[in-house]
Amino acid sequence: MIGHSFGGLLAQILAGRGLAAASVAIAPAPFRGVLPLPVSALLSSRPVLGNPANRSRAVSRAAATH
C-alpha cells in the first residue's frame, strides 16, 4: 500500500491495524491533534527526559550537559 499526503495517513492507519502487509507513506498528513514540535522544546525537556530524577526540581542547563 502506497499513499501520499492524506493517502499516506490512511496507509499508516491501515498498516497499524494489520490490514496491509507493507506500506509506504510519502509525506503523510499529520494525525489530528499532532502539532509540529520545535527544536527548542526538545532541548528544554532534555534535562528531565535524560534523568527522570530531575522531574521535581530545577536543573540549570550547564549542570544538565555534564
C-alpha positions as CSV (number, residue, x, y, z in Angstrom):
1,M,0.0,0.0,0.0
2,I,1.4,3.4,-1.0
3,G,-0.1,6.8,-0.1
4,H,0.9,10.4,-0.4
5,S,-0.3,13.2,1.9
6,F,-3.8,12.2,3.2
7,G,-3.4,8.8,1.5
8,G,-0.2,8.3,3.4
9,L,-2.1,8.9,6.6
10,L,-4.6,6.3,5.6
11,A,-1.8,3.9,4.7
12,Q,-0.3,4.3,8.1
13,I,-3.7,3.8,9.9
14,L,-4.5,0.7,7.8
15,A,-1.0,-0.8,8.4
16,G,-1.3,-0.1,12.1
17,R,-4.5,-2.1,12.1
18,G,-2.8,-5.0,10.4
19,L,-4.7,-4.6,7.1
20,A,-1.6,-4.2,4.9
21,A,1.4,-6.5,4.6
22,A,3.6,-3.4,3.8
23,S,3.0,0.3,3.4
24,V,4.9,3.4,2.2
25,A,3.7,6.8,3.4
26,I,5.1,9.6,1.3
27,A,4.9,13.0,3.1
28,P,1.9,11.8,5.2
29,A,-0.5,14.3,6.7
30,P,-0.2,14.5,10.5
31,F,-2.8,12.8,12.7
32,R,-5.4,15.2,14.1
33,G,-4.0,16.9,17.2
34,V,-0.4,16.3,16.3
35,L,1.4,19.6,16.2
36,P,5.0,20.2,14.9
37,L,7.4,20.2,17.8
38,P,10.0,23.0,17.8
39,V,13.7,22.0,18.5
40,S,13.7,24.4,21.4
41,A,11.0,22.3,23.1
42,L,13.2,19.2,22.8
43,L,16.3,20.9,24.1
44,S,14.4,22.4,27.1
45,S,13.0,18.9,28.0
46,R,16.4,17.2,27.8
47,P,17.3,17.5,31.5
48,V,14.0,15.9,32.6
49,L,13.9,13.2,29.9
50,G,17.6,12.5,30.3
51,N,17.4,12.0,34.1
52,P,13.9,11.3,35.5
53,A,15.2,12.1,39.0
54,N,15.2,15.8,37.9
55,R,11.5,15.8,37.3
56,S,10.5,17.7,40.5
57,R,13.5,20.0,40.8
58,A,15.1,22.9,38.9
59,V,18.1,22.0,36.9
60,S,20.4,24.5,35.2
61,R,21.3,23.9,31.6
62,A,25.0,23.9,32.4
63,A,24.5,21.2,35.1
64,A,22.4,19.1,32.7
65,T,25.0,18.9,30.0
66,H,27.7,17.4,32.2
